[in-house]
């Protein structure tokens, strides 16, 4: 028996399976065991027997409550459950049952053994939905080669059989989901540039407008609420779906309803159906034009060369009419392939996954567009198709003032998948806790909290420079890794989050506040007041110190040293409220840069608090060797020294007097931000806490 790999369009209402035949260079749609290319995505489990496809759909139409449909859009939802034959099933379990039986049906009908599969998902599926789809496929007995976005699969099947260079858009309106994807196509190269959608918007929303209308009419006539009778309501849903399809071909149709001994017949016209669903069409257009906005640079309908309509619900005349009006020309309709094009693209991707390349044999249409006189072939390798992220990815991070927490975007929506995006840290603890969110908003409450990652392996006793890399892999699934600046890999442990986003934020803010209160910090500023600091430098120094002190705990002790020809205290071990007056007395009054380090060492008593010395200078010092020796003695006594240089400061000298990694030479405009960063690091290290700092 031949073993093959397949592409599966796991649809909300119908599913299809296809395989790529390397010998012919073409895709073959695999029929099920009743000879159909598409299989209704319905499961019925009763008396220990499992039915799928048309048999299960017939049971659903008869009102059998042991039949389940439209579960796909609930993938990853922990609150969704259906009871079939006395057992509770979530959407992942139902999908697994369906896929397992679909696999058996297709294998039997085609005399093959199916090994690997590429399974399609709506482009707007999130992390939980994608992971649930992978698990469902695995439980069904497939080696899941890849998860691919449905419109991307359609673009592969459509775009790579037409040849030429173009910007194409797939408008994919299925039974339960809507996706729109835009791609640049150049020969064998497909670059997806934008995607958008709604996994809760599809043909069944159109069905429901008819259902609601019939329910209202029946209740008005007989005083009976059909929705209260599950069996009658389930049967009505199937009848209304059929009525919707009929309205694509006739101007009016009739729906017959029976419940509690009453029977009614109600006529629905295409005109009133389209009027009641106008808002749904408008929503698909809004989501489409949101793609244009995200692309920017004036991108619009005029920027697209071709639009292809995908998904069974695009057969509704109002879809074609609306897109035609917006586009200004005819979109591409693909007839019977509308139900199988996604599976075809997935089949091509499946062969790419195992073979690394495929060669397509294209006939007249492609040959004509390329100017050739006969059939042509097109070879595609695994790097020919580049997809983008459907959602932004970020992490909880404190705002600059430390008073609020936001979603700090790491990977923007519509970024290339498979590309790592790094976030760098300077951190004095031995663990970092990172909460990862999916979504485009900076407000965490508008995003989905995915996981908590605990990053460890930093070197103890020193401030570590390291990078956390965030990645959407080829399945659109999140991966997080970390490494020190020397390339040493960090340990990254992922765990599920049991707290709500509101509780996490409240806890982190509370911990930060408590840590700031507990932190015992003794900070001294040594500020260069030589003549070259006159004007903007000394003014920025004042602002920087005040910003810095504002972030310290109320009990922090602060000293300010002014140094030029000599060094002197402006304030010594003062509280925050006393520092402002001292800072205002700072003024550049000439002279040259003396050594404040020896002054601090001789004049400052030792304490149990964390002693910090922040030196700001803009020029070269006399007697640098003496200053370096003073700095070494201070560091040996446990004093942490930050050396910040502006203007003509000597960076090599700053590096020698500073604690490891704490020397910086910066533009004057960045002084306030640099002091703020140091203050935040001091508060974090002193508390011994670890939170996700942006």
N, C-alpha and C positions, 0 to 999 in steps of 0.2 A: 504494500500500500504506500502510495506516494505521500511524503511528509512535506507540508507547505507552511508558509507564513502568510498571514492575512492582515487586512485592514478592516476594522469594524467601526461602522457608524452606529454608535449606541444612542439611538434617538429617543426623544420623549414619547413619540407616538409610534414610530416605525424604525426598525433597524435594518442594516444591510451589511453583507460581508463580501469582500472582494480579495482577489489575489493577483499579483503581477507575474505574468509568464515571461521569463527571460528569453525563451526561444523565439517567441513571436514579437516581443517588445510591446505587448499590449496588456491591458487590465482585463480580467475576467470577473464578472459578477457571479458569485456562487449562489445558486438557488437553494432553498430549504427543502425539506422532505415532502412538501406538497407542490413543489415546482414553482414557487414564487420567489422573485428577487428581493422583495422586502417582507419583513416579518413584523407584525404588530408587537410593540413592546409591552405586552400584557402578560401577567402571570396569574394562573388560577391554581390553587392548591386545595383539594377537597378529598376527604376520605383517604388521605395518604398518597393520592395521585397528583402529579404535577403536570399541568398543561401550560404551554406558552403559545404566542402567536395568534393565529386566526381562531383556533379552538378556544383559547382563553378569552379572546375578544367577544366571541359569540356568547360565552357565559356572562361576560360583563354586560352585554346588550340585553341579556335576559334578567338582569338585576341580581345576579349571584354576588353576594357580599364576600365570597372567598376569592374574588378576582380583583387584582390590583393593577392600576395603570397610572400614568403621570407621576411616577415616583422619582424619575430621574432628577427633576429640578430640586428635589429635597435631599439629594446626596450631601452627606456631611452634616446634616441637621440632626442633632442628638435628640430633638423632641418629636421627630416624625416617627410614627409607628402605624402599621396596619396589622390587624389580626386576621390570619388566614388559617382555616382548619384548626382553630384553637391555639395557634402559636403567633407570637408577636414578631413582626419583621420590620427592620428599618430599611431605608432606601438602599443602603449598601448590600444588605442581605438579599433583597429582591432583585437587584441588578446581578448579583452573583448567581442566583437561581436561574434567572433568564439567560445569562451568558453561557452557563454550563449546558443548559438544554439546547440553546441555539447552536453551540459547538457540536453537540451530538447530532442534531438535525442536519447541519450542513455536511458534516463528515459522512453521514449515511447516504445522503443524496448524491454526493460527488465522489465517493470512494476514495477519500483522502484522510490523512491524519494531520490535524492542525496543531502546530507547535507554538510558534511565536505569533504575537498579535500587536498591532498598533491600534489603540483604542482612542476614538475622538471624544472631545469634550467641548462644551461651549467655551468660546474664548474668555468669557468673563467668569468662568469657574474660579473659585478661590482655592487656597491651600487645602482646606479640609475636604472640599469636593474632589479635588484632583487626587489626593491621597486615598479617599474612599473608592474612587474609580479604579485605581491601581490595585487596591486590595480585592475589590470585587472580581477583577479580571484574573488575579492570581488564584483566588478561591475557586474560580470556575475551571481551572486547569490550564490556563494560558501562561506562557512565558511572555509577560508584558514587556515588549521591546521598548515602547515609548507611549507617552500620552501626547496627543497633538490636538491643537485647536481646530474645531470644525471648519471655520472659514479659511484657515490656512491650508487644510487638506483640500478644500474646494479649489483654492487658488493653484495648488500644485497640479491637480488634475486638469483644471481648465487652462491656466496660464501657460503650462509647459506643453500644451498640445497645439498652441496657436502660433508659436514662433514670434519673432520680432521684439520690438522694444515698446513698452507701454506702462501706463499707470492704471492699474485695475482695482476695482472695488467689488467685494463680495457682500451682498445684502442677503443675510441668511435668516429667514423667518421660519422656524420650525414649529413643532407642535406645542412646545413648552418654553422655548428659549429664543432670544433674538441676539444676533451678533452682526457687527459690521467690521470688515477688515479691509485695509488699503495696502497695496503692495506695489513696489516698483519691479517690473519684470523686464529682463534683458536677456533674451535667448534662454540659456539654461539657468540663469541666476534669478532667484526670487528673494526679494528683500521686503519683508513686511515692515511697514513704517508706522502704522497706527491701528489700534483695535479698540472697540467699545461694545457695550451690550448690556443686556439685562436677562439673567437666567430665570426670571419669573415672568417673562413676557413672551407669549407665543400664541399659536393658533387656538389653544384652549381658552385664552382670554376672549377671543372672538366668539368661540362656542358659548361662553358664559353669558354673553349679551343676549343670545337667543334663549338660553335656559332661563335667565331672569325674566325675560319678557313673557315666556310661556307660563312660568310659575305665577306671575302677576295676573295674567289673563285667566288662568284656571281658578285662582283664588277668587277673583272678581265674579266669575260665573257660578262657581259651586261652593265657595267658602271653605275650600280645602287647600291646605298648604302642602304641596307635594314634597317640599324639602324636608318635611317632618317624617316622611316614609323613605328610609334609605334605599330599599329595593326599587321603588317606583322612581325615585330621583336618579339613581344610577342608570336605570333604563332610559330616562329622559335625556341624560347627558349624552348617551350614545346616539339617540335619535337627533339631537340638536347638532352634533358633529356631522352627521350625515346630511342634515338640512343645509349646513354651511357649505359643504362641498357641492351640493346641488345648485346653490345660488351662484356658483362660479360659472354655471352653464345655462341657467334659466332665470328669467326675471322674477319668479316667485315660486314658493314651495309651501307645502302644508305639513305641519307637525301634529301627529296624533298622540294624545295623552290619556292615560288611564290611571285612576287612583281612587281607592275606597268606593268602588262601584260606579264611579262617574267616568265619563269619557268625553273628551273635547277635541276638536280639530281647529287649528289656528294657522292662518296664512301669514307668512313672512315674505315681504318683498325685498329684492336686492337693494332697492333705494333706501328703505328704512333701515335695513341691516347696515349699510354703509354709513348712514347718518349716525347711527348709534355707536359705531366703532371708529368714527373719525378721530376721536381723541387717542385711540390706540395707534392708528397710523401716524398721528402727529408725534407720538412718543418715539416711534422708531426714527422719524426724521430728526427729532431733537438729539437723539443719541448719535446719529450719523454726523450731524453738524458739529457735535461736540468733538468728534474726531478731527474735523477740519480746524477747529479752534486750537486743539492741542498741537497740531502740526504747525500752525502759525504761518507767517509770511504770505498771507492772503490766499492760502489754500482754500479751494471751494469746489463746487460741482464742476466748474469750468476746468479744473485741474485734472480731471479724470478722463481717461481715454475710453474705458469700457467699464460697464457695470454688469455683473452677472448675478441673476436672481437664483438663490439656492434655498432649499427647504420647501416642503409640501405646501406650506401656507402661502407661498408666493404665487400660487395658482389663483388666488383671489383676484378678480379684475381690478379692485381698488389699489392693490399693491403696484401692479404694472402702470396704472393710470397716474398714481402719485409720483412714482419714480420718473416716469416719462416727463411729467411737468417740471419736476425739479432739475432733471438732468438735461432737458432740452432736446433729447434724442432718444432713440429706442435702446433700452437695456437689453442685454443678451438673455434670452430664455432658452433653456436647454431641454425642453420637452420631458420625456420620460426619465432623462438622466438627473432631473432635479432631486430624485429620491436616492440616487446611487453615486452622485459625483463625489460626495464626501468620503464614502467608503473607498472609491477609486483612488483618491489622493492618499488615503491612509495606507492602501495596499502598496502604492509606489514608495511611500515612506518606509513601510515594513521591509521591502526589498533593499532599500538604501541602508537600513540598520544592519543587515546581515552581510550584504555584498559590498557596501561602500560606494557603489555606483550602479546606475541602470542606464540602459540605452532604449529610448522610446522609438517605436516605428510609427511615423506619422504620415497620414495619407493626404488626400487632395487639399483640405483646408489649409493645412500647415504649409504644404508645398506652394500653394498659390500665393500665400502671404509673404513667403520668403523669396519668391521669384524663381523658384526651381521648377523643373518641368515634370517631375515625378515624385514618388514617395521619398521622404527624407527621414533621417534619424537624428536624434538629439540625445547626447550623453550628459547625464547629471551625476555629480558626486555628492558626498555627504555634506560638503560645505556650500552647496549651491542654494540651499534653502535656509534663510535666516529669519527667525521669528522674533517677536518683541514681547515684553512683559505686559500682562493685562491689568496689573495692579501695581501701585507704588509699594515700596517696602521701607519701613522705617523702624525706629526704636524710641522707647521712652527716654527723654532727656530733659534735664533741668534747663530752664531759660537762664540767660546770662546773670540775672539778679538772684537766681536760686529760689525764687518765690513760687514759680509755677513749673509744670511739667508739660511738655509738648511731644508730638510725634515728629521726631527729627528724620526727615526723608533721606534715606541712603540711596535707594534705587528709584528713580522716577518712573512713572508709568510710560510705556512705549520705549523703554530701553532694551537693548539687545539681550536676549537670553544667553546663558552660558558665559557671561562676562562678569568677573568678580568686581565688586565695588568696595573699596576699603575705607575704614574709619579709624583714624589714628588716635592713640591715647598716651598720656603721661600719667602714670598712676603709681602710688606708693604702697598700696595694699597688695595682698597676695591672691585676691579673687575679685573678679568683676562680674556683676550680675546684669545681664542684658535682656530686656523685654522687647521682643520683636513684634511689630504690628504690620498689617497689610491694609493699605488704603492711601488715598491721595491727600487727605486733609491733615493739617498740622494739629488739629484737635484729636486727641486720642479717643475721645468718645464717639467720633465718627468713623473709627477704624475697627478692624478685627484684630484682637490680640491673639497671636499665633502660639508662641512658645516662650519659655524662659530659658536662656542659656547662661550657664555659669562657666566663666573662663578662668582657668587657673594655670599654674606653672610659671608664674613670674618669679624673678629672683628676689629673695627676701632681703630686707634691710636696705633697699635702694629704690629709687624711683625708676620704673620701667617704661621704656618707649616700645610700644607694640601696636600692631594693626589687627583689627577684626575685619575679615572679608565676608561680605554678604553676596550671595549668588542665587539667581534663579537658574536651575539646571534645565536641561532640554525638555523636561516634563512640565516646566513651569513650577517646580517644587523648590522650596527654600532650603539652602544649605548655608551653614555658618562655620567658618574656620578662623584660626588666629595664629599669629607668629610674632616673636620678638623681633626687634630691629636687626638682630644678627642672623635672622632666618630660622631660629629655633622654634619648632611648632609648639603651640600652647594646647592644653587640654580643653576641649569644648564639650560640655555635657548639656544635652537638650532634655527638657522635661515639660510635661503638660502644665498649664496654669490652672490652678484651682480657685484663685481669687478673681473677683470681678475687676474690671479696669478701674472703676471708681475706688474700690478698696485698696488696690495697689498704689494708686496715685496718692490717696490719703495717707497710707502707711509710709511711702517714701518721703513725702513732705514732712511728716511728723518725725521720722528718723533723722532727717537732715537738720530739722530745728533743734531736736534734742542733742544731736551730735555737736552742733555749734555752741550750745549752752555748756556742754561738758568739756569742750576742748580748752585746754590750758595752753595758751600761746603767748609767748613774750616776743614781740616783733620790734625790731629797730630798723629805722630807715636812715641810711647814710646818703645824704643828698649833696652832690657837687654844687657849690655856689660860687665857683670861679667865674670870671668875667664872661667867658664864652657861653655861659648858661643864661645870660641876661635875655629878658623878653619872653618869647614863646616857649623855650625849653623849661624855664622855671615855672611858668604858668601851667604847662602840661604836667609838670612834676607835682604841683599842688593838687590839681584835679585827680591825678592818679592815686596819690596817697589817700585822699578823702574817699575815693571809690573803694580802695582796698580796705580801709578801716571799717567802712560801712558793712562789709560782708563778714567781719569777724564777730565772734561772740561778745556779749556785753562785758564779760570778765577778762577779755584779752587785754594784756598790758602792752602799751605802745610807746616807743621812744622815737625821737627824731634828732638826728645829728646833722649839723651843717658843717661842711668842710670846704676850705679853700686853702689859704696860707696855713691855717690851723683848724682844729676841730673843736666844736662846742655843742652842748646839749641845748636844743630848743624846748624839749620836754623829755621827761624821764619816767618810764613806767606809768604813763598817764592812762586814764580811762578814755573811752571813745569820746565822751562829751568834752574832754579837755584838750583833745588833739587839734581840733579845728583852729583854735586861737593860735596854737604854736605853728601850725602849717602856714597860716596867713603871714607870719613873720618871715617866712623864707624869702630871701632876695639874693640875687647874684650881685656881689659887691667887689669883684676883681680878685686879683691874686692868682695863684696856681694851685693845682690839685695836690693837697696834702694826703697823708695816709690816715683814714678814719678807722682802719682795722685795728691798729695797735691801740688807738684811743679807746675804742669799744672794749678791747680785751682788758685794758688796765682799769677802766672806769666802771665797767658793768659787772655787777655781782652775779654769781652763778645762782640759778634757780632750778626747781624741779620741772618747770614748764618747758615746752618745746621752744628752744631759742632759735629765732630766725633773724638773719641780717640781710636786708635788701639794699644793695649798693647801686646808685644811679650816677653815672658820670658821662661826660661828653668829650673828654680829652685824655692825654697821656699823663701818667703820674711820674713824679721824681721818685727815685729810690724804689723802683718796682721790686727789686729782689727782697728788700725789707718787708714790703707789703705782702709778698707771696709767703714769706716765712710767718708773718702774723696770721695770715689766712689759714695756713696749715695748722698752726697751734689752735686756732678757734675751731676748726673742723675736728681736730683731735679731741677737743672738749665737748663735741656734740652739737656745735652751732652749725646750722644749715645756712649757707650763703648763696644768695641769688645775686648775680652780677649783670646789670642791664646797661648797655652802652648805646648812646645816640651820637650823632655828629661824627667827630674825629676819634671816638673811643677806639682803643687798641683791643681787638677781639681776642687775640692770642693771650694778652695779659688778663682779660676778663675770664677766660677759660681757666687760667691757672689759679685765680683767687676764688672762683666759684666752686660749689659742690658739684660732683659729676653730673653733667647734663643740664646744669642750671645757668649757663652763660648765654646771653643773647645780645646781638647787636641789631637794632631795629630802627625803622623810620620813626620820627617823633610822633607822627600821626597815630602810631600803633601803641603808644605808651600806655594809655588808659586801659586798653584791652589786655595788654600784657600783664599789667598789675592786677587786673581783675582775675585773669587766669591763674596767677600765682596764689591769690587769696583763696580762690575756690579749691585749689589743690591742697593748701594748708589746712583748710577746714575739713576736707575729706580725710587726709592722712591722720590728723590729730584725733579724729573720732574713731578711727579703725573700722569705719563702715565701708560697705561697698555698694554702690548703686550705679545705674547706667548714666554716665555723664556725657553730655553732648558737647 
